[in-house]
Amino acid sequence: PRPAELHLALRRDGDDPLIARLIAILAALPPG
């Protein structure tokens, strides 16, 4: 995943720990 997109997602949903966890899981997945 592109770090910039993850950064924007974290900024947008940083108040929600569940969203942050989902982003972390997605970041660990292979692209595609």
Helices and strands as residue ranges (DSSP letters): H 3-13, H 17-28
